[in-house]
Amino acid sequence: MAAQATEWIDDLYSSRAKLAGPGMVGINPRRVAEVIAFGGGYPDPSSFPIQDILDSARIALERDGEWALQYAPGSGTPELVTELLRKLQRDQGISAAPENVLITNGGSQALGLIWEAFVNPGDAIISEAPFFLGAVGRCESSGADVREVPLDDEGIVISALEHELERLAGEGKRAKFLYLVPNFQNPTGITYTEERRRQIIEIAQAHQLPIVEDDAYHDLRYEGERVPTFYGLDDSGLVMYTGTFSKIISAGMRLGWVIANPSIIAHLSGLKTDFSTNTFTSHIVAEFAGSGTLQEHIGHLKEVYRERRDVMLQALETEMPDGTTWTRPTGGFFIWVTLPEGVSGATVAAEAQQRGVSVGLGTNFYTGAGGERNIRLSYSFNDEDEIHKGIAIIAGVVREQVEA
Ligand SMILES: Cc1ncc(COP(=O)(O)O)c(C=O)c1O
């Protein structure tokens, strides 16, 4: 009998495919709702603007249906590029031109293309730590030599960044880029101060170190003033600024972007094998943004998420045993919890899951050691009652572990 193809096909995969593992096959996001879901970064399902999206879709189809359903330019539909540039100028303080833009299949594809364009197996990159799970995945599948630099509550620690750069130079290596989520960081919720951003830009310019600024949560600020972006602060073209419509309109639209200097955009675009990105949803989002509905909707989301954040912080204060600490985010979706001495995040996560609450496992946000006493909590998906209930359950588990 012939050997099963899977036996000999295993030898044929590229080194990249071998490193990548199985990806999201078999994972059904709908199952997230079977528990109180503090584990993922899922937007609030009840806040999706379904009627406005229907209206925008109808208008886009009636006005320009032949092109809304057609292939589109590789860098994105002109209508969406125009609206995105307007939005970035107004909300992010970013001045850019169409040649700086690449529309992508979510922020995830933007990051995937950047990793693909810059990282060969063994190449060094520097990342804040802990860091976004999707970027951890890109590091693993690219075989990157990841140098993790810790965060404090103002951003990546400068002395540690400098130390890492010196160490790399001593090894004769040069980092391909520095990866950061400067606003309401995933997973810790912290926001880089302006002073820290300026220090990092100065170091990056001195070392010719590109910066990947992943600003997925930029618009979801619940208090305080906007801090200038790295992209806006830099005048040397070393920043690749990535973002997404997932958290402010709909994750299912699968639309994100990279803003960067045109030669970087050309290299990323050359690696993009889908020819054009979600033309139909691009037309819908262009209409949604152009009509002013997006701005109104962001205002509404900020109220919803601010309230949920406050409820979760208050519940933690009331329920958690002494020795537990956590961050207080000024925006975004996430709170990073440090458990009391001797309590394992993995045990708490497993036990909470048994009792119907999912949490993010701290160790998943590092490529090496770290996060053993941490869990990440997201307050975006569940309503206030569920948040109360979920935190009471987790606190019960932590108390049992402290007493064990
Ligand atoms: C920090 C960060 N970057 C990028 C993304 C990418 O999201 P998407 O691919 O849905 O645009 C996410 C989503 O959770 C995120 O948290």
The ligand as an ORCA input file, in Angstrom:
! r2SCAN-3c Opt
* xyz 0 1
  C      -1.567     45.055     19.373
  C      -2.351     44.504     18.233
  N      -1.889     44.662     17.001
  C      -2.538     44.200     15.932
  C      -3.739     43.533     16.070
  C      -4.332     43.029     14.807
  O      -5.687     43.017     14.658
  P      -6.408     42.806     13.290
  O      -5.653     41.840     12.464
  O      -7.760     42.318     13.652
  O      -6.468     44.129     12.628
  C      -4.270     43.324     17.354
  C      -5.502     42.551     17.573
  O      -5.806     42.075     18.610
  C      -3.557     43.841     18.473
  O      -3.983     43.678     19.720
*
